[in-house]
Amino acid sequence: MKRILTIVGARPQFIKAAAISHTIREKFADSICEDILHTGQHYDDAMSGRFFKELDIPQPKYNLGVGSGSHGVQTAAMLKGIEEILLSAHYDGLLVYGDTNSTLAGALAASKLHIPVYHVEAGLRSFNRDMPEEINRIVTDHVSSLLFAPTQTAVKNLQNEGFKDGNIVFSGDVMFDNVLHYAPVAVQKTHLRIESSSFILATLHRDFNTDNHERLTNILSALNSITEQFNSEILLPLHPRTRKIIDSMGLNSFSNRICVTEPLSYLETLAALQKSRLVLTDSGGLQKEANFSGKCCVVLRPETEWVELVEDGAALLADANYDLILEATAKLIDKTPKPTTHFGNGHAAEIIIKHLVV
Ligand code: UD1
């Protein structure tokens, strides 16, 4: 029996961990024992607890409760807490997801104790080292024993950085597994707080957009104009960071056709995607979920790790440029992208776990 410690901390990691945890419980309960450690990076119910309930993820065995802070303060608290647990209990490996500070802390703590690190969503690169996530990904990949790449582009990025093929596994994307699993029930199980049956879904949380007044005002102005030019409602669930900044800057005079809500749950997000005409986002995960749900995406960033979506014409990069956002919206609204072939066969979780148990 292999004992694995899974590190989660931020909203997208709960979603990714759900796919693996369910598959362990359903198919590998005899060969692998998983404990979950929640760093506490996200702590509001709307950002954390709700996902465990809705996705039926086992309660974390450990919760470090580190909360918010600067990168150094937050990552250091996690590193210390994770190391203490790894020293007091025996684990054969540590599973980390994506590119958050929780990912980095887990990877550093385990690798220095010579515990193998398994990185799900390895090999993603924006080639923009101003993003904290890019630093987190690069460091995590370089201390990991097994690199689970969601796309062939991610495989190539790792090969270009000198990783040996034996350490790289093209697994496909666990987020694709999840959309296939949960989308059929999402609309029945949820009620969205928006009257219109067809709307644009927009999200915004990256620090380079929220913490830069010019970028934030450009994006919000573009959203206001889109409601008029495209005669469309916009559903805008706000990350707590974005809400705080919008309130503090007095930027909260939205068009009455923009429905501002709390962050959506996972099933609400999938239901919103199904009803949406288009997605505007600076999130990484939502770009893919839009595509898996048959919707196009305007990316509110200068670049993306998910280059396949841009190459396929399913996404356009508009950065925080007012004119580009309106142009991209005109090109993509109500357009259906061709079905994706880049993110595996919907069984990424099973492929990953098979590599963990050997
Ligand atoms: C983090 C990840 C980012 C990921 C995102 C998903 C890093 C560096 N960034 O960004 O890659 O896309 O999660 O959502 O790890 N806050 C609350 N309540 C919460 C959580 C956060 O109010 O439950 C507020 C706090 O003001 C906090 C701010 O949001 O300072 C930012 O939170 P933080 O965890 O630092 O980063 P995210 O922006 O959420």
Residues whose N, C-alpha, C, O or C-beta is under 5 A from the ligand:
A	BS01	UD1	A10 R11 P12 Q41 H42 Y43 D44 M47 S68 G69 D99 T100 N101 S102 P132 E133 H205 P240 R241
